[in-house]
Amino acid sequence: MMEFVFTILPYFTILLFTLGIIWRAYRFRDNVASNPIFPYASSSLAEKVSTYSKQILLFTPLFKNDRKLWLASWLFHLSLALIVIGHIRMFLGIKIDERIAFALGTFFGLMFLATMLFLLARRFEEVKVISTLEDYFALFLLLSIAATGLAMRFSGEYYDFSGYLASLINFTPKAPEYDLVLATHALLAQLLIIYLPYGKLFHSIGAFVTSYLPLRWQE
């Protein structure tokens, strides 16, 4: 399992993710209307950038409509972004104080888990009628990733992946020693990456593409 998850699956993950991005971008040319926040013909460049940045980074439309959901969603996306940055730091071998890394990783990992539980509870209660199987699948997948990640963090084991990314690039990856939780976490994370371009979670990328690509394609 370790050999498959760490030496074979990553290449399929990268391939399927890339093909998914290309496929979704191609579909945008006809099926997605240009986002009205871009390009704001009557606005200055500074106003365009300011408005677009607020909508993308602060979720201002959601803030106006549902403050509780806005807070949970914003904290969820913040914690997820910082967790991703932390993983990139780890794979690139950028060293910081381990106590700081552990504290920040634990804090934002717990925040991520808590907001996911809130969003899941909301699915079962407030928006159950309009929730689909895919909505629950995405939430449970993210919850499983969070749970296994926190289990690794509290296990007391030390995981060093500083040279792993380079080994993938050089096509010489080596699987770590057997660890069921690590293997499960890595497998689920790669399933998320594969799923990302093909499902509803693509909004994390589509928010940028939908505003720009249709206009350029028409030109």
N, C-alpha and C positions, 0 to 999 in steps of 0.2 A: 504493500500500500504506500509506503514512504517513497519508494522508487517511482511509482506511477505519479503520485501527487507532486513530487518535487523535481522530477527529471523529464517527464513526458507530458503531463497535463499542461504545464505552463505554456508550451508552444502552441497547443491547440487553443488555449485560452486567449493568447495574443492574436492568433489568426482569426478566431470567431469574433472577437471583439472588434478587430479592424474591419472585417467584412460587414459586421453589423452597423458600424458607424457609416461606412460607405453606402450601404443599402438605405439607411434612414435618411442620410443627406440627399440621396437621389430621389427618394419619395417626397422630400420637402419641396421639390421644384414645382409640383402641381397640387399637392394635397394640403399644404399648410399656408394659410394666409400670412402676410407680413404682419409682424407685431406692430400695433399702432404707436408704440413708444419709440420706434425707429423708422424713418429718420427725422420726424418732426420738422417738416419743411419750413415752418415759420419760426423755428427756434434757433438760437445761436448754438454753436458747438458745445459751449460750456453747459448750457441748459440741457442739451441732449444727453451729455455724459452724466450730468447730475441726476436727471430723472431716471435714466437707465440704471445707473449704479444703485440708486435707492430701491428700485423695484427688484433688482437681482440680489442685492446684499442685505436689505432690510425688510423685504417682503411688505412694502407699504400698502398694497391693495388688501392683503390679508389683515394687516393691522387695523385697517378701517372697519373691517367687517366682523372679525372674531378675535378679540384680544387674547383669550385663553388659548385658542388654537395657534395663534400667531406666536405666542411665547414658547409653546411646546415645539412648534415647527422650527423656530429660529434656533433654539437651543439644540435641537436634534441636528440640524445642518451644521451648526458651529462645531459641535463635538465631533461629528463625522469628518468634517474638513480637517480638524486638528489631529484626529486619529490617523487619517491618511497621510498628513504631513509627517507625523511621527514615524509611520512605517517607512516612508520614503527616506527619512533621515537614517533609520536603522539599516535599510538596504544599501544606502550610499556610504555607510560607515562613518557618518559624521558623529563625533564623540561629544557628549555633554555629560554633566554629572549624573551618575546613575540614580542618585536619590531624587534629583529633580525630575528625571525621566520617569521614574516609577510613580512619583506623586502626581505629575501631570497626566500620565497615561491612565492611572487609576481613577483620578477625578473625572476626566472626560469620558472614560469608559463607563463609569457608573451613571454619568449624566446621559450618555447615549442610551444605555439600557433603560433608565427611568423614563425618558421621553418616548422610547419605543413602546413601553408598557402602556403609557398614557394614550398613544395613538391607536394601539391595539384595542384598549378598552373602549375608546371612542368608536371604533369600527363595530364593536359588538353592541353598542348602545345607540349613540346618536345617529350614525349613518349606516346602520345595518341594512336598511332597505336598498340602498344604492351601492353597497359593497359587493365586489365580485370575488371569485376564487383567486384571481391574480392578486388582488389587494391583500388578502390574507397570506398568500404564498410569499409575497415580498416582505411583509412584516415578520413572519415567522423565520424567514431566511436571515433577515437582519438581526433578529433576536438571537438566533442560534450562533451567529458570528460573534455577537457581543458576549454571549454567555461563555462560549469556549475561549474567547480572548481574555476575559476576566479570570476564568479558571486557570489559564496559563500564568497570568500575572500573580495570582495568589498561591500558586503551587510551590513557589520558592526556587523553581528551576531557572537557569540562565540560558537564554537563547541568543546566539550570535549569528546574524545573517549578513555581516558586513561585506563578505566576498561573494555572496550568493548571486546577486544581480550580475556581477561581472562574469561569473561562471556560466550563467544563462546566455549572456551575449556571446561568449566564446564557445558556446555549445559543449561545455564541459561541466554540467551541473552535477553536484553530488548531494545525495539525500542525507539529512541529519540522522542521528541515531533514532531508533524507533520510539515514538511518543504518540499515543493514540489521540490525545487532546490536540496536540500540534497538527497532526495529520488531518483531523476532522476540521479544525479551524482553517487550515490552508485550503482544504477541499471546498468548504463552504464559501470562502472568500473568492475562489476562482469561479465557482458557480455564479456568484453575484456579478462578477466582471463579465462573464459570458452573457448573462441575462440582461445586463444593463442596456445595451443598444436595442434590444428587441421588445422590451416591456415598458410599463408606465414610468419606471424609474429613470427613463431616458430624459425626463424633464430637466434633470440636473445638467445635461449637456444641451438639450434642445432649446433651453431658454436663451442661449446665445445664438444658436444656429438659425432658429426660426425668425429672428429679427433681421438677419443679414442675408442669408443665402437666397431666398426667393427673389429679392430685389436684384442681386448680382446675376442670378440665372436669367432673369428676364432681359437684362441688358446684353 
